[in-house]
């Protein structure tokens, strides 16, 4: 599957534990990444500062669904389902 232009769900729904420029502690789930532009494109795409987890993410119907809303729902559910119990 090709990434949906302007989706950005993978930069909002999941937590990212590695440092991101402007977010040295990473980002919590459900928080918009500072590097996500107003058009929902990664401002550091292809740059070495981009976290490895972001570079490794591949769009897939199983996690991206058929729309941005569905992707936010599915990625949010996966985040909650795999989060460590506190």
Jmol script that loads the backbone (N, CA, C; Angstrom):
load data "model"
ATOM      1  N   UNK A   1       0.845  -1.181   0.000  1.00  0.00           N
ATOM      2  CA  UNK A   1       0.000   0.000   0.000  1.00  0.00           C
ATOM      3  C   UNK A   1       0.887   1.238   0.000  1.00  0.00           C
ATOM      4  N   UNK A   2       0.508   2.212  -0.780  1.00  0.00           N
ATOM      5  CA  UNK A   2       1.211   3.486  -0.796  1.00  0.00           C
ATOM      6  C   UNK A   2       0.615   4.383   0.287  1.00  0.00           C
ATOM      7  N   UNK A   3       1.463   5.115   0.975  1.00  0.00           N
ATOM      8  CA  UNK A   3       1.005   6.022   2.031  1.00  0.00           C
ATOM      9  C   UNK A   3       0.024   7.035   1.448  1.00  0.00           C
ATOM     10  N   UNK A   4      -1.075   7.297   2.180  1.00  0.00           N
ATOM     11  CA  UNK A   4      -2.055   8.293   1.741  1.00  0.00           C
ATOM     12  C   UNK A   4      -1.502   9.686   1.974  1.00  0.00           C
ATOM     13  N   UNK A   5      -1.329  10.458   0.941  1.00  0.00           N
ATOM     14  CA  UNK A   5      -0.823  11.827   1.080  1.00  0.00           C
ATOM     15  C   UNK A   5      -1.751  12.629   1.988  1.00  0.00           C
ATOM     16  N   UNK A   6      -1.155  13.340   2.929  1.00  0.00           N
ATOM     17  CA  UNK A   6      -1.934  14.187   3.817  1.00  0.00           C
ATOM     18  C   UNK A   6      -2.626  13.464   4.943  1.00  0.00           C
ATOM     19  N   UNK A   7      -2.310  12.199   5.192  1.00  0.00           N
ATOM     20  CA  UNK A   7      -2.961  11.443   6.264  1.00  0.00           C
ATOM     21  C   UNK A   7      -2.401  11.842   7.627  1.00  0.00           C
ATOM     22  N   UNK A   8      -1.138  11.538   7.879  1.00  0.00           N
ATOM     23  CA  UNK A   8      -0.481  11.922   9.125  1.00  0.00           C
ATOM     24  C   UNK A   8      -0.853  11.119  10.352  1.00  0.00           C
ATOM     25  N   UNK A   9      -1.707  10.119  10.221  1.00  0.00           N
ATOM     26  CA  UNK A   9      -2.145   9.354  11.395  1.00  0.00           C
ATOM     27  C   UNK A   9      -0.982   8.699  12.128  1.00  0.00           C
ATOM     28  N   UNK A  10       0.031   8.237  11.392  1.00  0.00           N
ATOM     29  CA  UNK A  10       1.175   7.577  12.018  1.00  0.00           C
ATOM     30  C   UNK A  10       2.055   8.570  12.777  1.00  0.00           C
ATOM     31  N   UNK A  11       1.827   9.867  12.582  1.00  0.00           N
ATOM     32  CA  UNK A  11       2.573  10.913  13.285  1.00  0.00           C
ATOM     33  C   UNK A  11       1.754  11.506  14.421  1.00  0.00           C
ATOM     34  N   UNK A  12       0.581  10.948  14.651  1.00  0.00           N
ATOM     35  CA  UNK A  12      -0.305  11.437  15.708  1.00  0.00           C
ATOM     36  C   UNK A  12      -0.654  10.315  16.689  1.00  0.00           C
ATOM     37  N   UNK A  13      -1.198   9.210  16.196  1.00  0.00           N
ATOM     38  CA  UNK A  13      -1.748   8.164  17.057  1.00  0.00           C
ATOM     39  C   UNK A  13      -0.729   7.443  17.941  1.00  0.00           C
ATOM     40  N   UNK A  14       0.392   6.959  17.401  1.00  0.00           N
ATOM     41  CA  UNK A  14       1.295   6.179  18.255  1.00  0.00           C
ATOM     42  C   UNK A  14       2.241   7.055  19.083  1.00  0.00           C
ATOM     43  N   UNK A  15       2.723   6.469  20.172  1.00  0.00           N
ATOM     44  CA  UNK A  15       3.791   7.126  20.921  1.00  0.00           C
ATOM     45  C   UNK A  15       5.095   6.857  20.185  1.00  0.00           C
ATOM     46  N   UNK A  16       6.040   7.763  20.347  1.00  0.00           N
ATOM     47  CA  UNK A  16       7.378   7.591  19.776  1.00  0.00           C
ATOM     48  C   UNK A  16       8.348   7.869  20.909  1.00  0.00           C
ATOM     49  N   UNK A  17       9.131   6.875  21.291  1.00  0.00           N
ATOM     50  CA  UNK A  17      10.011   7.019  22.453  1.00  0.00           C
ATOM     51  C   UNK A  17      11.363   7.631  22.098  1.00  0.00           C
ATOM     52  N   UNK A  18      11.737   7.645  20.830  1.00  0.00           N
ATOM     53  CA  UNK A  18      13.026   8.228  20.458  1.00  0.00           C
ATOM     54  C   UNK A  18      12.909   9.740  20.301  1.00  0.00           C
ATOM     55  N   UNK A  19      14.039  10.435  20.487  1.00  0.00           N
ATOM     56  CA  UNK A  19      14.020  11.889  20.321  1.00  0.00           C
ATOM     57  C   UNK A  19      13.634  12.292  18.899  1.00  0.00           C
ATOM     58  N   UNK A  20      12.913  13.393  18.821  1.00  0.00           N
ATOM     59  CA  UNK A  20      12.489  13.995  17.564  1.00  0.00           C
ATOM     60  C   UNK A  20      12.919  15.455  17.667  1.00  0.00           C
ATOM     61  N   UNK A  21      13.428  16.068  16.608  1.00  0.00           N
ATOM     62  CA  UNK A  21      13.759  17.489  16.714  1.00  0.00           C
ATOM     63  C   UNK A  21      12.565  18.295  17.238  1.00  0.00           C
ATOM     64  N   UNK A  22      12.799  19.030  18.313  1.00  0.00           N
ATOM     65  CA  UNK A  22      11.724  19.794  18.949  1.00  0.00           C
ATOM     66  C   UNK A  22      10.972  19.015  20.010  1.00  0.00           C
ATOM     67  N   UNK A  23      11.207  17.711  20.076  1.00  0.00           N
ATOM     68  CA  UNK A  23      10.559  16.834  21.054  1.00  0.00           C
ATOM     69  C   UNK A  23      11.622  15.854  21.574  1.00  0.00           C
ATOM     70  N   UNK A  24      12.558  16.337  22.382  1.00  0.00           N
ATOM     71  CA  UNK A  24      13.695  15.500  22.790  1.00  0.00           C
ATOM     72  C   UNK A  24      13.320  14.250  23.588  1.00  0.00           C
ATOM     73  N   UNK A  25      12.145  14.231  24.180  1.00  0.00           N
ATOM     74  CA  UNK A  25      11.684  13.059  24.934  1.00  0.00           C
ATOM     75  C   UNK A  25      10.777  12.164  24.096  1.00  0.00           C
ATOM     76  N   UNK A  26      10.693  12.436  22.807  1.00  0.00           N
ATOM     77  CA  UNK A  26       9.764  11.703  21.962  1.00  0.00           C
ATOM     78  C   UNK A  26       8.383  12.326  22.078  1.00  0.00           C
ATOM     79  N   UNK A  27       7.347  11.553  21.793  1.00  0.00           N
ATOM     80  CA  UNK A  27       5.981  12.091  21.904  1.00  0.00           C
ATOM     81  C   UNK A  27       5.023  11.038  22.428  1.00  0.00           C
ATOM     82  N   UNK A  28       4.065  11.460  23.230  1.00  0.00           N
ATOM     83  CA  UNK A  28       3.054  10.517  23.704  1.00  0.00           C
ATOM     84  C   UNK A  28       2.023  10.191  22.624  1.00  0.00           C
ATOM     85  N   UNK A  29       1.346   9.105  22.811  1.00  0.00           N
ATOM     86  CA  UNK A  29       0.276   8.705  21.894  1.00  0.00           C
ATOM     87  C   UNK A  29      -0.794   9.787  21.841  1.00  0.00           C
ATOM     88  N   UNK A  30      -1.300  10.019  20.654  1.00  0.00           N
ATOM     89  CA  UNK A  30      -2.384  10.977  20.471  1.00  0.00           C
ATOM     90  C   UNK A  30      -1.930  12.420  20.341  1.00  0.00           C
ATOM     91  N   UNK A  31      -0.638  12.669  20.470  1.00  0.00           N
ATOM     92  CA  UNK A  31      -0.090  14.015  20.347  1.00  0.00           C
ATOM     93  C   UNK A  31       0.520  14.174  18.957  1.00  0.00           C
ATOM     94  N   UNK A  32       0.194  15.254  18.318  1.00  0.00           N
ATOM     95  CA  UNK A  32       0.710  15.549  16.976  1.00  0.00           C
ATOM     96  C   UNK A  32       2.213  15.808  17.049  1.00  0.00           C
ATOM     97  N   UNK A  33       2.987  15.166  16.193  1.00  0.00           N
ATOM     98  CA  UNK A  33       4.430  15.387  16.131  1.00  0.00           C
ATOM     99  C   UNK A  33       4.695  16.819  15.673  1.00  0.00           C
ATOM    100  N   UNK A  34       5.676  17.466  16.301  1.00  0.00           N
ATOM    101  CA  UNK A  34       6.035  18.840  15.921  1.00  0.00           C
ATOM    102  C   UNK A  34       6.531  18.919  14.484  1.00  0.00           C
ATOM    103  N   UNK A  35       6.999  17.814  13.931  1.00  0.00           N
ATOM    104  CA  UNK A  35       7.536  17.809  12.578  1.00  0.00           C
ATOM    105  C   UNK A  35       6.475  17.525  11.514  1.00  0.00           C
ATOM    106  N   UNK A  36       5.229  17.388  11.938  1.00  0.00           N
ATOM    107  CA  UNK A  36       4.131  17.162  11.001  1.00  0.00           C
ATOM    108  C   UNK A  36       3.623  18.526  10.540  1.00  0.00           C
ATOM    109  N   UNK A  37       3.709  18.784   9.246  1.00  0.00           N
ATOM    110  CA  UNK A  37       3.313  20.084   8.707  1.00  0.00           C
ATOM    111  C   UNK A  37       1.792  20.240   8.717  1.00  0.00           C
ATOM    112  N   UNK A  38       1.342  21.442   8.406  1.00  0.00           N
ATOM    113  CA  UNK A  38      -0.098  21.719   8.326  1.00  0.00           C
ATOM    114  C   UNK A  38      -0.765  20.852   7.260  1.00  0.00           C
ATOM    115  N   UNK A  39       0.022  20.422   6.265  1.00  0.00           N
ATOM    116  CA  UNK A  39      -0.504  19.558   5.199  1.00  0.00           C
ATOM    117  C   UNK A  39      -0.364  18.081   5.554  1.00  0.00           C
ATOM    118  N   UNK A  40       0.052  17.798   6.792  1.00  0.00           N
ATOM    119  CA  UNK A  40       0.259  16.430   7.286  1.00  0.00           C
ATOM    120  C   UNK A  40       1.352  15.686   6.521  1.00  0.00           C
ATOM    121  N   UNK A  41       2.451  16.373   6.284  1.00  0.00           N
ATOM    122  CA  UNK A  41       3.648  15.774   5.695  1.00  0.00           C
ATOM    123  C   UNK A  41       4.769  15.890   6.719  1.00  0.00           C
ATOM    124  N   UNK A  42       5.685  14.943   6.713  1.00  0.00           N
ATOM    125  CA  UNK A  42       6.817  14.964   7.633  1.00  0.00           C
ATOM    126  C   UNK A  42       7.845  15.994   7.161  1.00  0.00           C
ATOM    127  N   UNK A  43       8.144  16.970   8.016  1.00  0.00           N
ATOM    128  CA  UNK A  43       9.104  18.024   7.670  1.00  0.00           C
ATOM    129  C   UNK A  43      10.538  17.512   7.662  1.00  0.00           C
ATOM    130  N   UNK A  44      10.792  16.350   8.272  1.00  0.00           N
ATOM    131  CA  UNK A  44      12.157  15.818   8.314  1.00  0.00           C
ATOM    132  C   UNK A  44      12.278  14.492   7.556  1.00  0.00           C
ATOM    133  N   UNK A  45      11.340  14.234   6.665  1.00  0.00           N
ATOM    134  CA  UNK A  45      11.367  13.003   5.874  1.00  0.00           C
ATOM    135  C   UNK A  45      12.697  12.903   5.135  1.00  0.00           C
ATOM    136  N   UNK A  46      13.352  11.743   5.228  1.00  0.00           N
ATOM    137  CA  UNK A  46      14.604  11.509   4.535  1.00  0.00           C
ATOM    138  C   UNK A  46      15.827  12.108   5.202  1.00  0.00           C
ATOM    139  N   UNK A  47      15.651  12.808   6.316  1.00  0.00           N
ATOM    140  CA  UNK A  47      16.775  13.412   7.022  1.00  0.00           C
ATOM    141  C   UNK A  47      17.239  12.501   8.153  1.00  0.00           C
ATOM    142  N   UNK A  48      18.516  12.572   8.526  1.00  0.00           N
ATOM    143  CA  UNK A  48      19.039  11.682   9.562  1.00  0.00           C
ATOM    144  C   UNK A  48      18.408  11.903  10.937  1.00  0.00           C
ATOM    145  N   UNK A  49      17.824  13.061  11.183  1.00  0.00           N
ATOM    146  CA  UNK A  49      17.184  13.340  12.479  1.00  0.00           C
ATOM    147  C   UNK A  49      15.854  12.612  12.647  1.00  0.00           C
ATOM    148  N   UNK A  50      15.315  12.116  11.563  1.00  0.00           N
ATOM    149  CA  UNK A  50      14.029  11.399  11.626  1.00  0.00           C
ATOM    150  C   UNK A  50      14.236  10.106  12.396  1.00  0.00           C
ATOM    151  N   UNK A  51      13.385   9.836  13.403  1.00  0.00           N
ATOM    152  CA  UNK A  51      13.537   8.602  14.182  1.00  0.00           C
ATOM    153  C   UNK A  51      13.472   7.350  13.307  1.00  0.00           C
ATOM    154  N   UNK A  52      14.281   6.366  13.671  1.00  0.00           N
ATOM    155  CA  UNK A  52      14.331   5.107  12.916  1.00  0.00           C
ATOM    156  C   UNK A  52      12.959   4.440  12.857  1.00  0.00           C
ATOM    157  N   UNK A  53      12.195   4.525  13.936  1.00  0.00           N
ATOM    158  CA  UNK A  53      10.868   3.894  13.956  1.00  0.00           C
ATOM    159  C   UNK A  53       9.962   4.513  12.889  1.00  0.00           C
ATOM    160  N   UNK A  54      10.119   5.805  12.649  1.00  0.00           N
ATOM    161  CA  UNK A  54       9.317   6.468  11.614  1.00  0.00           C
ATOM    162  C   UNK A  54       9.749   6.014  10.225  1.00  0.00           C
ATOM    163  N   UNK A  55      11.059   5.945  10.023  1.00  0.00           N
ATOM    164  CA  UNK A  55      11.582   5.527   8.727  1.00  0.00           C
ATOM    165  C   UNK A  55      11.204   4.081   8.409  1.00  0.00           C
ATOM    166  N   UNK A  56      11.057   3.261   9.449  1.00  0.00           N
ATOM    167  CA  UNK A  56      10.750   1.847   9.252  1.00  0.00           C
ATOM    168  C   UNK A  56       9.259   1.577   9.050  1.00  0.00           C
ATOM    169  N   UNK A  57       8.406   2.544   9.365  1.00  0.00           N
ATOM    170  CA  UNK A  57       6.962   2.331   9.244  1.00  0.00           C
ATOM    171  C   UNK A  57       6.570   2.189   7.772  1.00  0.00           C
ATOM    172  N   UNK A  58       5.779   1.174   7.482  1.00  0.00           N
ATOM    173  CA  UNK A  58       5.255   0.966   6.130  1.00  0.00           C
ATOM    174  C   UNK A  58       3.742   1.007   6.176  1.00  0.00           C
ATOM    175  N   UNK A  59       3.166   1.804   5.314  1.00  0.00           N
ATOM    176  CA  UNK A  59       1.711   1.860   5.229  1.00  0.00           C
ATOM    177  C   UNK A  59       1.178   0.486   4.842  1.00  0.00           C
ATOM    178  N   UNK A  60       0.126   0.072   5.515  1.00  0.00           N
ATOM    179  CA  UNK A  60      -0.467  -1.237   5.274  1.00  0.00           C
ATOM    180  C   UNK A  60      -1.960  -1.143   5.568  1.00  0.00           C
ATOM    181  N   UNK A  61      -2.803  -1.747   4.760  1.00  0.00           N
ATOM    182  CA  UNK A  61      -4.238  -1.684   5.007  1.00  0.00           C
ATOM    183  C   UNK A  61      -4.642  -2.149   6.407  1.00  0.00           C
ATOM    184  N   UNK A  62      -3.878  -3.067   6.990  1.00  0.00           N
ATOM    185  CA  UNK A  62      -4.193  -3.578   8.331  1.00  0.00           C
ATOM    186  C   UNK A  62      -4.125  -2.488   9.396  1.00  0.00           C
ATOM    187  N   UNK A  63      -3.236  -1.516   9.222  1.00  0.00           N
ATOM    188  CA  UNK A  63      -3.096  -0.454  10.222  1.00  0.00           C
ATOM    189  C   UNK A  63      -3.545   0.906   9.711  1.00  0.00           C
ATOM    190  N   UNK A  64      -3.642   1.072   8.406  1.00  0.00           N
ATOM    191  CA  UNK A  64      -4.015   2.362   7.840  1.00  0.00           C
ATOM    192  C   UNK A  64      -5.474   2.430   7.405  1.00  0.00           C
ATOM    193  N   UNK A  65      -6.110   1.289   7.274  1.00  0.00           N
ATOM    194  CA  UNK A  65      -7.510   1.264   6.872  1.00  0.00           C
ATOM    195  C   UNK A  65      -7.742   1.950   5.535  1.00  0.00           C
ATOM    196  N   UNK A  66      -8.939   2.497   5.375  1.00  0.00           N
ATOM    197  CA  UNK A  66      -9.333   3.111   4.109  1.00  0.00           C
ATOM    198  C   UNK A  66      -9.418   4.631   4.189  1.00  0.00           C
ATOM    199  N   UNK A  67      -9.146   5.202   5.372  1.00  0.00           N
ATOM    200  CA  UNK A  67      -9.235   6.656   5.528  1.00  0.00           C
ATOM    201  C   UNK A  67      -8.346   7.099   6.685  1.00  0.00           C
ATOM    202  N   UNK A  68      -8.125   8.388   6.785  1.00  0.00           N
ATOM    203  CA  UNK A  68      -7.353   8.926   7.902  1.00  0.00           C
ATOM    204  C   UNK A  68      -8.043   8.615   9.222  1.00  0.00           C
ATOM    205  N   UNK A  69      -9.351   8.788   9.279  1.00  0.00           N
ATOM    206  CA  UNK A  69     -10.094   8.509  10.517  1.00  0.00           C
ATOM    207  C   UNK A  69      -9.925   7.053  10.932  1.00  0.00           C
ATOM    208  N   UNK A  70      -9.997   6.155   9.971  1.00  0.00           N
ATOM    209  CA  UNK A  70      -9.820   4.736  10.283  1.00  0.00           C
ATOM    210  C   UNK A  70      -8.386   4.456  10.727  1.00  0.00           C
ATOM    211  N   UNK A  71      -7.406   5.094  10.093  1.00  0.00           N
ATOM    212  CA  UNK A  71      -6.004   4.920  10.483  1.00  0.00           C
ATOM    213  C   UNK A  71      -5.781   5.407  11.917  1.00  0.00           C
ATOM    214  N   UNK A  72      -6.341   6.557  12.264  1.00  0.00           N
ATOM    215  CA  UNK A  72      -6.217   7.063  13.636  1.00  0.00           C
ATOM    216  C   UNK A  72      -6.826   6.080  14.630  1.00  0.00           C
ATOM    217  N   UNK A  73      -7.973   5.531  14.277  1.00  0.00           N
ATOM    218  CA  UNK A  73      -8.641   4.557  15.149  1.00  0.00           C
ATOM    219  C   UNK A  73      -7.797   3.287  15.296  1.00  0.00           C
ATOM    220  N   UNK A  74      -7.360   2.716  14.175  1.00  0.00           N
ATOM    221  CA  UNK A  74      -6.598   1.465  14.214  1.00  0.00           C
ATOM    222  C   UNK A  74      -5.249   1.638  14.913  1.00  0.00           C
ATOM    223  N   UNK A  75      -4.525   2.691  14.580  1.00  0.00           N
ATOM    224  CA  UNK A  75      -3.226   2.927  15.212  1.00  0.00           C
ATOM    225  C   UNK A  75      -3.382   3.230  16.698  1.00  0.00           C
ATOM    226  N   UNK A  76      -4.436   3.960  17.048  1.00  0.00           N
ATOM    227  CA  UNK A  76      -4.718   4.235  18.468  1.00  0.00           C
ATOM    228  C   UNK A  76      -5.043   2.958  19.222  1.00  0.00           C
ATOM    229  N   UNK A  77      -5.831   2.086  18.595  1.00  0.00           N
ATOM    230  CA  UNK A  77      -6.172   0.810  19.223  1.00  0.00           C
ATOM    231  C   UNK A  77      -4.915  -0.041  19.411  1.00  0.00           C
ATOM    232  N   UNK A  78      -4.060  -0.095  18.399  1.00  0.00           N
ATOM    233  CA  UNK A  78      -2.811  -0.862  18.514  1.00  0.00           C
ATOM    234  C   UNK A  78      -1.932  -0.298  19.629  1.00  0.00           C
ATOM    235  N   UNK A  79      -1.858   1.014  19.721  1.00  0.00           N
ATOM    236  CA  UNK A  79      -1.062   1.655  20.778  1.00  0.00           C
ATOM    237  C   UNK A  79      -1.584   1.235  22.157  1.00  0.00           C
ATOM    238  N   UNK A  80      -2.888   1.333  22.361  1.00  0.00           N
ATOM    239  CA  UNK A  80      -3.475   0.960  23.648  1.00  0.00           C
ATOM    240  C   UNK A  80      -3.298  -0.529  23.935  1.00  0.00           C
ATOM    241  N   UNK A  81      -3.468  -1.344  22.915  1.00  0.00           N
ATOM    242  CA  UNK A  81      -3.379  -2.789  23.094  1.00  0.00           C
ATOM    243  C   UNK A  81      -1.973  -3.283  23.429  1.00  0.00           C
ATOM    244  N   UNK A  82      -0.977  -2.531  23.013  1.00  0.00           N
ATOM    245  CA  UNK A  82       0.393  -2.972  23.240  1.00  0.00           C
ATOM    246  C   UNK A  82       1.116  -2.158  24.313  1.00  0.00           C
ATOM    247  N   UNK A  83       0.434  -1.195  24.909  1.00  0.00           N
ATOM    248  CA  UNK A  83       1.041  -0.373  25.956  1.00  0.00           C
ATOM    249  C   UNK A  83       1.265  -1.206  27.214  1.00  0.00           C
ATOM    250  N   UNK A  84       2.371  -0.940  27.876  1.00  0.00           N
ATOM    251  CA  UNK A  84       2.664  -1.622  29.135  1.00  0.00           C
ATOM    252  C   UNK A  84       1.691  -1.165  30.207  1.00  0.00           C
ATOM    253  N   UNK A  85       1.253  -2.071  31.016  1.00  0.00           N
ATOM    254  CA  UNK A  85       0.363  -1.733  32.126  1.00  0.00           C
ATOM    255  C   UNK A  85       1.125  -0.884  33.133  1.00  0.00           C
ATOM    256  N   UNK A  86       0.471   0.162  33.618  1.00  0.00           N
ATOM    257  CA  UNK A  86       1.125   1.066  34.579  1.00  0.00           C
ATOM    258  C   UNK A  86       0.615   0.811  35.971  1.00  0.00           C
TER     259      UNK A  86
END
end "model"
wireframe off; spacefill off
backbone 0.3
color backbone group
